[in-house]
Amino acid sequence: MDILVVDNFVFVKTEQPDWENNDKWTVKFKMD
């Protein structure tokens, strides 16, 4: 699993590491 942290968002990617394919990303709030 690849995790990209951008400011207050955590982008979690469970597919192949195709970083440009945003359709496969799920966005979760970083609640800490």
N, CA, C and O atoms as a GROMACS GRO file, in nm:
protein
  128
    1MET      N    1   0.084  -0.120   0.000
    1MET     CA    2   0.000   0.000   0.000
    1MET      C    3   0.087   0.125   0.000
    1MET      O    4   0.186   0.134   0.074
    2ASP      N    5   0.050   0.218  -0.083
    2ASP     CA    6   0.123   0.344  -0.088
    2ASP      C    7   0.040   0.453  -0.020
    2ASP      O    8  -0.080   0.465  -0.046
    3ILE      N    9   0.103   0.530   0.064
    3ILE     CA   10   0.032   0.637   0.134
    3ILE      C   11   0.102   0.770   0.107
    3ILE      O   12   0.222   0.784   0.130
    4LEU      N   13   0.026   0.866   0.058
    4LEU     CA   14   0.079   0.999   0.033
    4LEU      C   15   0.008   1.097   0.125
    4LEU      O   16  -0.114   1.108   0.123
    5VAL      N   17   0.087   1.167   0.207
    5VAL     CA   18   0.029   1.262   0.302
    5VAL      C   19   0.044   1.403   0.247
    5VAL      O   20   0.156   1.449   0.224
    6VAL      N   21  -0.069   1.470   0.225
    6VAL     CA   22  -0.067   1.607   0.174
    6VAL      C   23  -0.146   1.694   0.271
    6VAL      O   24  -0.268   1.683   0.279
    7ASP      N   25  -0.076   1.780   0.343
    7ASP     CA   26  -0.138   1.867   0.443
    7ASP      C   27  -0.225   1.785   0.538
    7ASP      O   28  -0.174   1.701   0.611
    8ASN      N   29  -0.355   1.809   0.537
    8ASN     CA   30  -0.444   1.741   0.630
    8ASN      C   31  -0.511   1.620   0.568
    8ASN      O   32  -0.600   1.560   0.628
    9PHE      N   33  -0.468   1.583   0.448
    9PHE     CA   34  -0.529   1.471   0.379
    9PHE      C   35  -0.432   1.354   0.370
    9PHE      O   36  -0.311   1.372   0.358
   10VAL      N   37  -0.488   1.236   0.376
   10VAL     CA   38  -0.408   1.116   0.354
   10VAL      C   39  -0.463   1.044   0.232
   10VAL      O   40  -0.579   1.002   0.232
   11PHE      N   41  -0.381   1.031   0.131
   11PHE     CA   42  -0.423   0.963   0.009
   11PHE      C   43  -0.371   0.820   0.016
   11PHE      O   44  -0.251   0.795   0.022
   12VAL      N   45  -0.463   0.728   0.015
   12VAL     CA   46  -0.426   0.587   0.028
   12VAL      C   47  -0.450   0.516  -0.105
   12VAL      O   48  -0.561   0.519  -0.159
   13LYS      N   49  -0.346   0.455  -0.156
   13LYS     CA   50  -0.356   0.390  -0.285
   13LYS      C   51  -0.329   0.240  -0.268
   13LYS      O   52  -0.225   0.201  -0.214
   14THR      N   53  -0.423   0.160  -0.313
   14THR     CA   54  -0.408   0.015  -0.294
   14THR      C   55  -0.388  -0.058  -0.427
   14THR      O   56  -0.372  -0.180  -0.430
   15GLU      N   57  -0.389   0.017  -0.534
   15GLU     CA   58  -0.369  -0.043  -0.666
   15GLU      C   59  -0.220  -0.037  -0.701
   15GLU      O   60  -0.136  -0.012  -0.614
   16GLN      N   61  -0.187  -0.061  -0.827
   16GLN     CA   62  -0.050  -0.050  -0.873
   16GLN      C   63  -0.001   0.095  -0.855
   16GLN      O   64  -0.080   0.189  -0.863
   17PRO      N   65   0.128   0.112  -0.831
   17PRO     CA   66   0.182   0.246  -0.804
   17PRO      C   67   0.184   0.337  -0.927
   17PRO      O   68   0.289   0.383  -0.971
   18ASP      N   69   0.066   0.359  -0.980
   18ASP     CA   70   0.053   0.452  -1.092
   18ASP      C   71   0.004   0.584  -1.036
   18ASP      O   72  -0.117   0.609  -1.025
   19TRP      N   73   0.098   0.668  -1.000
   19TRP     CA   74   0.070   0.788  -0.921
   19TRP      C   75  -0.015   0.889  -0.997
   19TRP      O   76  -0.076   0.977  -0.936
   20GLU      N   77  -0.020   0.877  -1.128
   20GLU     CA   78  -0.094   0.974  -1.208
   20GLU      C   79  -0.239   0.935  -1.227
   20GLU      O   80  -0.321   1.013  -1.276
   21ASN      N   81  -0.272   0.810  -1.188
   21ASN     CA   82  -0.408   0.764  -1.207
   21ASN      C   83  -0.489   0.793  -1.082
   21ASN      O   84  -0.500   0.709  -0.992
   22ASN      N   85  -0.545   0.913  -1.075
   22ASN     CA   86  -0.614   0.959  -0.954
   22ASN      C   87  -0.745   0.887  -0.931
   22ASN      O   88  -0.799   0.891  -0.820
   23ASP      N   89  -0.798   0.822  -1.034
   23ASP     CA   90  -0.926   0.753  -1.021
   23ASP      C   91  -0.917   0.634  -0.925
   23ASP      O   92  -1.019   0.588  -0.875
   24LYS      N   93  -0.796   0.587  -0.902
   24LYS     CA   94  -0.779   0.470  -0.815
   24LYS      C   95  -0.744   0.510  -0.672
   24LYS      O   96  -0.718   0.424  -0.588
   25TRP      N   97  -0.743   0.641  -0.644
   25TRP     CA   98  -0.710   0.688  -0.511
   25TRP      C   99  -0.835   0.705  -0.426
   25TRP      O  100  -0.942   0.740  -0.476
   26THR      N  101  -0.820   0.678  -0.299
   26THR     CA  102  -0.925   0.712  -0.204
   26THR      C  103  -0.871   0.819  -0.111
   26THR      O  104  -0.753   0.818  -0.075
   27VAL      N  105  -0.957   0.910  -0.072
   27VAL     CA  106  -0.914   1.022   0.012
   27VAL      C  107  -0.973   1.007   0.151
   27VAL      O  108  -1.094   0.989   0.168
   28LYS      N  109  -0.886   1.015   0.250
   28LYS     CA  110  -0.931   1.008   0.388
   28LYS      C  111  -0.878   1.130   0.465
   28LYS      O  112  -0.767   1.177   0.439
   29PHE      N  113  -0.958   1.178   0.557
   29PHE     CA  114  -0.910   1.287   0.641
   29PHE      C  115  -0.810   1.235   0.744
   29PHE      O  116  -0.828   1.127   0.802
   30LYS      N  117  -0.707   1.312   0.765
   30LYS     CA  118  -0.613   1.280   0.872
   30LYS      C  119  -0.663   1.349   0.999
   30LYS      O  120  -0.657   1.471   1.013
   31MET      N  121  -0.713   1.268   1.090
   31MET     CA  122  -0.786   1.324   1.203
   31MET      C  123  -0.698   1.357   1.324
   31MET      O  124  -0.749   1.402   1.426
   32ASP      N  125  -0.564   1.333   1.314
   32ASP     CA  126  -0.486   1.362   1.432
   32ASP      C  127  -0.465   1.509   1.451
   32ASP      O  128  -0.400   1.550   1.547
   0.00000   0.00000   0.00000
